[in-house]
């Protein structure tokens, strides 16, 4: 079994109970998209409704990656939930802009900005009183 030329690394953390932050590192393309999809499906299975996708360390993304982002966006929206892209690398942001994905899926500059957007959305997470 050949090893992927550009392996993908996905680190999942939970800033809140129903919010998953996925820090993606490496090429998000036809060779690695299935792995990315498995991470997202696992988080959906565990009840996460909001997905923060940190793409700052993704130097390249093709249509396979975009299709997965749009698919999870549709699934999350039906929950209701949301998907936010965080700090995409310039080449990835250009692709998101050219294809119109950045119009559909909000792009934030930081995790904090994305969490703030989640809080303002209808059906946003319930934050316990401090």
Secondary structure, DSSP 8 states (H G I E B T S, - for coil): ----TT--EEEEEEEETTEEEEEEES-BSTTTHHHHHHHHHHHHHTT--EEEEEEEE---B-HHHHHHHHHHHHHHHTTT-EEEEES--HHHHHHHHHHTHHHHSEEESSHHHHHHHHHHSTT-------
